[in-house]
Amino acid sequence: MILTHYFIKRKINRLLLSARRNRRFKTISEIQNVLLLCHAEDAKEVEQCAVRLKKEGKKVAICMYETTAAASRNDDSDTFYVCPAQDVTVWGFPESSVMQQVAACNPDIVIDLTRKKEYVMQYLLLRSECDFKAGIRSEENAFYDFSVSATENKELSYLFEQIIFYLQTIRSK
């Protein structure tokens, strides 16, 4: 049970202001390991996105946020869950086991497909040490190195395809 979001919001703001990391745009051919962040309710759409990346030879891990302890979790070793009841401290921070799972993915890119504001997922994104972060743009966040706008079509599969399209089209020097 989270008592307050005050501390995690404060830490997120500090991480945004002090983010000192090596930002590097990567094309799809340079990316080997991908971490997808999403909500458990979007699991089917996100798993289709993961299948597409796996067909291209990418290693994909999925971190799903679920508000309740779901009984129907799949046993896919590349998918792990963050549940506030068990994986988040009373101050709103993810447990160290969750942080270790994110670090173990060693992603080249983190693609944030969360559509709702979840401080835990924002924190995981900001604490990830990968060079390149992409996601769905909103007015309030500056978390990403690359983002797509969700003004016209808010379907996850469409937004994911837009991110992949730009990763294929734009070349880094």
C-alpha positions in Angstrom: 0.0 0.0 0.0 1.4 3.4 -1.0 1.0 6.0 1.7 2.0 9.0 -0.5 3.3 9.8 -3.9 5.1 12.9 -2.6 8.6 11.2 -2.2 8.6 9.4 -5.6 7.4 12.6 -7.4 10.2 14.6 -5.7 12.7 11.9 -6.7 11.5 11.9 -10.3 11.8 15.6 -10.6 15.4 15.4 -9.2 16.3 12.7 -11.7 14.9 14.8 -14.5 17.0 17.8 -13.5 20.2 15.8 -12.8 19.9 13.2 -15.6 23.6 12.8 -16.6 23.7 9.9 -19.0 25.1 9.3 -22.4 22.2 9.9 -24.7 22.6 8.3 -28.1 20.1 7.8 -30.8 20.1 4.3 -32.2 18.7 3.0 -35.4 16.7 -0.3 -35.4 19.7 -2.2 -36.7 21.9 -1.0 -33.8 19.4 -2.2 -31.2 19.7 -5.7 -29.8 17.9 -5.6 -26.4 14.6 -3.9 -25.9 12.6 -3.2 -22.7 8.9 -2.4 -23.2 7.1 -0.7 -20.3 3.3 -1.0 -20.3 0.1 -1.6 -18.3 -1.1 -5.2 -17.8 -4.4 -4.2 -19.4 -2.6 -3.6 -22.7 -0.8 -7.0 -22.5 -2.2 -8.4 -25.8 -1.2 -5.3 -27.8 2.2 -5.1 -26.3 2.9 -8.8 -26.8 2.1 -8.4 -30.5 4.7 -5.6 -30.5 7.2 -7.8 -28.8 6.6 -10.6 -31.4 7.4 -8.1 -34.2 10.7 -7.2 -32.6 11.6 -10.8 -31.9 11.0 -11.6 -35.6 13.7 -9.0 -36.3 16.1 -10.8 -34.0 15.8 -8.5 -31.0 15.8 -9.8 -27.4 12.6 -8.3 -25.8 11.7 -7.9 -22.1 8.4 -6.6 -21.0 7.7 -4.8 -17.7 4.0 -4.7 -17.0 2.3 -2.5 -14.3 -0.8 -4.1 -12.8 -3.0 -2.5 -10.2 -4.1 -5.8 -8.8 -2.4 -9.1 -8.3 -3.5 -10.9 -11.5 -4.2 -14.6 -11.3 -3.6 -15.1 -15.0 0.1 -14.2 -15.3 1.9 -15.9 -18.1 5.1 -17.8 -17.3 7.1 -16.0 -20.0 10.6 -15.4 -18.5 10.9 -12.2 -20.5 7.8 -10.7 -18.9 7.8 -9.4 -15.3 5.2 -7.5 -13.4 5.1 -4.5 -11.0 2.2 -4.7 -8.6 1.8 -1.9 -6.0 0.6 -4.4 -3.4 3.8 -6.5 -3.5 6.5 -4.7 -5.6 6.3 -1.1 -4.3 7.3 0.3 -1.0 4.9 2.4 1.2 6.8 5.5 -0.1 5.9 4.6 -3.7 9.3 3.3 -4.9 9.8 0.0 -6.6 11.4 -2.8 -4.5 15.0 -3.6 -5.2 14.1 -6.9 -6.9 12.2 -4.9 -9.5 15.1 -2.6 -10.0 17.4 -5.6 -10.5 15.1 -7.1 -13.1 15.1 -3.9 -15.1 18.9 -3.7 -14.8 19.3 -7.4 -15.8 17.5 -6.6 -19.1 20.5 -4.4 -20.1 18.4 -2.7 -22.8 19.7 -0.7 -25.7 16.4 1.1 -25.8 13.5 1.4 -23.4 10.1 2.0 -25.1 7.5 3.3 -22.7 4.0 2.3 -23.9 2.2 3.4 -20.7 -0.7 5.6 -21.4 -1.6 6.4 -17.8 0.7 8.3 -15.4 2.3 5.8 -13.0 5.1 7.2 -10.9 6.6 3.8 -10.5 7.0 3.3 -14.2 8.4 6.8 -14.7 10.9 6.1 -12.0 11.9 2.8 -13.6 12.3 4.6 -16.9 14.5 7.3 -15.5 16.6 4.9 -13.5 17.3 2.7 -16.5 20.9 3.2 -17.7 20.2 2.7 -21.4 21.4 5.2 -23.9 18.1 5.7 -25.7 14.5 6.1 -24.4 11.4 6.4 -26.5 7.7 6.7 -25.7 4.4 8.4 -26.1 4.6 12.2 -25.7 2.4 14.0 -23.2 2.5 17.6 -22.2 4.1 17.1 -18.8 6.9 14.7 -19.4 10.4 15.2 -20.7 11.5 11.6 -20.1 12.3 10.5 -23.6 15.0 11.1 -26.2 12.5 10.4 -28.9 8.7 10.5 -28.6 5.6 10.2 -30.8 2.4 12.2 -30.3 -0.8 10.4 -29.5 -3.2 13.1 -30.7 -4.8 11.4 -33.6 -4.6 7.7 -33.1 -4.1 6.4 -29.6 -3.9 2.7 -30.3 -0.7 1.2 -28.9 0.0 -0.9 -32.0 -0.2 2.2 -34.2 2.1 4.3 -31.8 4.5 1.4 -31.6 4.7 1.1 -35.4 5.4 4.9 -35.6 8.3 4.5 -33.2 9.7 1.6 -35.2 9.2 3.5 -38.5 11.2 6.4 -37.3 13.9 4.1 -35.9 14.2 2.5 -39.3 14.0 5.8 -41.3 16.2 8.1 -39.3 19.9 7.4 -39.5 22.4 8.3 -36.8 25.9 9.6 -37.6 
